[in-house]
Amino acid sequence: MNNIDFQQTGGFPLETDTLNFMQETYKSLQGLAALAGDNYILSGCTVSGSSVSDGYVVINGEVIAFRGGLSQSNLIIREDKQTRSFENGQTRDVFFTRYVTFGTGTAAIPFSSLMRLKPLSLFRNLPNQSSSAIDLDDENTLATSRAVKLLNDKVETKLPAGCILIWSGSITTIPSGFALCDGQSGRPDLRDRFVLGAGSSYYVGQLGGEKDHRLTQDEMPKHRHGPSSPMGKGDGLAGRGGLAVSRIWGDKDGDYSNNLTDDRGGDQPHNNMPPYFAMAYIIKL
């Protein structure tokens, strides 16, 4: 930072250029205001009921005093001027006092947009180890990147690669580190499938089952088709319960036709699935 040596003998020449040098020097301190951004509260500005106390704020990188009062939605920058009389008899504006207060205008700034800085003393002894003592919901607690990495590594070991989870979101929003079980790159293809626990009856990776199933003859209940009563000898019709039979001829009691009933049923497969709710299977990479 620039410096002026006033402690010299012979009469220091205190002229306006000296004062201007001083002013330009302390302007460099404004650069520190950029550390936390454009608009924020440095100190004070405490809300109590419907009022806000005085304090200091940074607006567009400039440190300005805040004059509180009755709380409103927006802030504006005001500038008060003080005049002084010069040796030539003229009066000019000399002192310019800038401050922020509540008000309205084209350049108004929402009071709610000002972030409040935390004192650095709150962040002493930052935790370096991942443990239950780190309260991530506490706005006054800050974990170091080392602690966060340790916690992430611990989570990674708890969920090794290859673990399969059910994802309730869209397959286009699968989280990082996971992939859809779609049969690609060696992943199992679990699309449109249920998962069955492997064991003594089923081995890992075994495929089976069917969405629709057509009954085979062996799967049908044991039953018999035939007339309701045997046919006697001679020419005639017989039946019971509305069973239609053909006209037959027989030489003795008990003779009957082998084609006594019509075909029934549509020979279509039936749905073979339990009630379901579809979600995607994803695998840890």
Secondary structure, 3 states (H helix, E strand, C coil): CCCCCCCCCCCCCCCHHHHHHHHHHHHCCHHHHHHHCCCEEEEECCEECCEECCEEEEECCEEEEECCEECCCEEEEEEEEEEEECCCCCEEEEEEEEEEEECCCCCCEEHHHCEECCCHHHHCCCCCCCCCCCCCCCCCCCCCHHHHHHHHHHHHHHCCCCCEEEECCCHHHCCCCEEECECHHHCCECCCCCCCCCCCCCCCCCCCCCCEECCCHHHCCCCCCCCCCCCCCEEECCCCCCCCCCCEEECCCCCCCCCCCCCCCCCCCEECCCCCCCCEEEEEC
